[in-house]
Every structure is written in C-alpha cells, then in structure tokens.
Amino acid sequence: MRLRVGDLFAGAGLLSGAFTRAGFKTVYAAEADHRAIATFNLNHGKVAECRDVRQPRDDVRCDIIVAGPPCQGFSTLGKRDRADERNVLSLAIARWVRPSGARVVIVENVPQFLESDQWHRLTERMRRLGFESRAWVLDAFDYGAPQRRKRSFTVYSKIGLPELPRPVKHRITVRDAFEGLGLKPDVDGMHTAPTPSKLAYERFVRILSEGSRSDLMTRSPHLCPPSWRRLGPDVSDVWGRMRYDAPSNTLRCCFQNPSKGRYIHPVEHRVITLREGARLQGVPDSWKFVGDRTSVARQIGNGVPIPLGYAVAKSVSELFS
Ligand SMILES: C[S@@+](CC[C@H](N)C(=O)[O-])C[C@H]1O[C@@H](n2cnc3c(N)ncnc32)[C@H](O)[C@@H]1O
C-alpha cells in the first residue's frame, strides 16, 4: 500500500508532486489560496481544500505530514514577538499531528527558519508529542534541479531518523532545463513572456550574458532612473541575465519582473516564461496551472523544486521499510 501524505500550506503541490514521484500518495492538502488549490486538484486528484491551517481537522489520517509554511515571518527574528500572527502559522502544524496518526512530519522553509523562535517552539512541541528531529539545509542544485536554492528541511520522526539525501552525480544547468522548449511562444500562455515596455526592451538588449543592472549603469546611464544612482551599482542580481551553462539563481514568486532578480532569458530580450520557470523548479510540462500570470508565477516560485523534494522523500521513505 502506498504511504499517505497530508500536505499543509500545500500551494500548487510541488512538494506533493515530489512525494508522489517517490511512491507516496497525497490524500489531503490544506491551502488558503483558491487558485493554488485549483492547480493542486488538477494535477493531484481532488484532495486539496481551502482551509486555514490554524483550524486543524481531526478526521484526516495519513502516515506523513509535509508542510511548507510561508517564510515571510522571519523579519521578526530575534524580537520574540509572540503576538505576530505569522508565528502561529508554523506552530499550527503540531495540532494536526496527533489526530492524523502521522509518524513522520517534514517542515520545509528558508534556512533562517532553523534559528527562529518558531522553529524552537515547534521542535519542543513535537518533542513532547514523542518525535525526535533532524534538520538539514540542502541546495536544490545538488539534488538535480537547475537552480541554486537553499532550503531547510526539519524531519520529525517517531520511527528513527533518515540519512542525509545523497546528492546527484550529474548536476544540470539552465540549458538542460530549457531543452526542447524552443523560442517560439505557445498558445496557452505558459511559454509566452510578458511584452516588455519600450524602455525595458532597450535595457534587455544592452544586458549581456551574466550582465545585470550595473552594466546598464556604466554603459547606458540614460536608461537608468536617478533612483538607481542613489542605490549605487552594487546590486548585481536585479535586471540580471541568466547563463545557459550554469544553474539559475533562486526563483522567487516575482520572476516575471526583471527588476526583482536575475530573470532575463540567457539569449532572448525578455524575462523567462512561466514554462521556463516551471522547468527550473522541475515541474513536468504536463501540469496545468490555474490563475493569471502573477498568480501562476507565485505558485511556481513558492514551491519546493521537485528534484529536491524527491531526494528528501526517497530518504524518508526508507524509514518505513
Ligand atoms: C511556501 S508556499 C508552499 C509551497 C508548497 N509546499 C509547494 O511545494 O508547492 C506557502 C503556502 O501557504 C499558503 N498559506 C499561507 N497562509 C496559510 C494559512 N493560514 N492556511 C493555509 N495556507 C496558507 C500560501 O497561500 C502559500 O501557497
């Protein structure tokens, strides 16, 4: 029988997709955003519901809970602001554990999560529930994603602790990820970049391979607003062009906006498309996404790269054998 997964803060289901690939079956998912839920249900069967994780259900049964709470709460790191609503989000995971019967719980987040008050409190709660824990910081590039993205995984377990997932032998690049996509836009919009303004296009043309905003400031100051000069030329990763023969930088939710990161296509004068972003996260082309461009980019950028999630799932699956 396949091991059952309950997915909390499920998003579009990239982490669930990774566990499915490793042989698990997601039987329940809780998520607050209705477009992410629609995407989840199109690709994983209708198991996701609109539910605030702070309101746990007591009728969900599973073997493992996976949870990727939002990571924005860490600005309060060190302030120990117990009134901050975001603290409660990750702590709410513990309330799902006992009724579900889960023997393993995995919490994924940014590396800083491991130093947060929330992590210590959650770990203490899980200890009182009888779980021991092990935490890793893993880079998606080492596990077969064409992307540099460091994420923490805390494994809470009642059945022993897993081995560190083994890095892949052959790491892949942006060129590998985009293979076969072609440069022509598609009809469903997944492989169509937003049309740049005239000014944005002029900038794209002048940003060379690996280049970024600092190139523009030295070579084409007339294309740079005064606000850039006030900030100085050192911010190298905005208006940045990807390299074909390297991993991409961390893909964030706003990857359709060149001013937010290194999201310009390696050779084209545009940002990467949603499909290219999905490929950088290891999402199969067969997945369908629901929502407008901003929402779909958020669903993709929020997710755990599937090859990284798969490596964690494989390692954890050994605990059940
Ligand atoms: C980092 S994303 C999860 C990504 C997901 N694990 C994946 O791999 O695709 C966090 C998700 O939590 C959702 N969320 C935020 N607050 C929530 C709440 N109180 N209850 C349920 N979901 C919530 C957000 O809408 C977002 O989709």
The ligand as an ORCA input file, in Angstrom:
! r2SCAN-3c Opt
* xyz 0 1
  C       5.751     28.355      0.534
  S       4.145     28.096     -0.072
  C       4.017     26.320     -0.096
  C       4.541     25.681     -1.346
  C       4.284     24.198     -1.460
  N       4.853     23.451     -0.374
  C       4.835     23.652     -2.787
  O       5.870     22.980     -2.772
  O       4.220     23.914     -3.840
  C       3.156     28.530      1.308
  C       1.659     28.451      1.044
  O       0.960     28.661      2.264
  C      -0.287     29.253      1.945
  N      -0.828     29.797      3.196
  C      -0.466     30.936      3.833
  N      -1.150     31.056      4.991
  C      -1.945     29.962      5.084
  C      -2.884     29.515      6.065
  N      -3.111     30.209      7.191
  N      -3.538     28.360      5.861
  C      -3.332     27.648      4.720
  N      -2.440     28.016      3.761
  C      -1.760     29.164      3.948
  C       0.058     30.260      0.878
  O      -1.078     30.595      0.094
  C       1.131     29.506      0.076
  O       0.573     28.855     -1.038
*
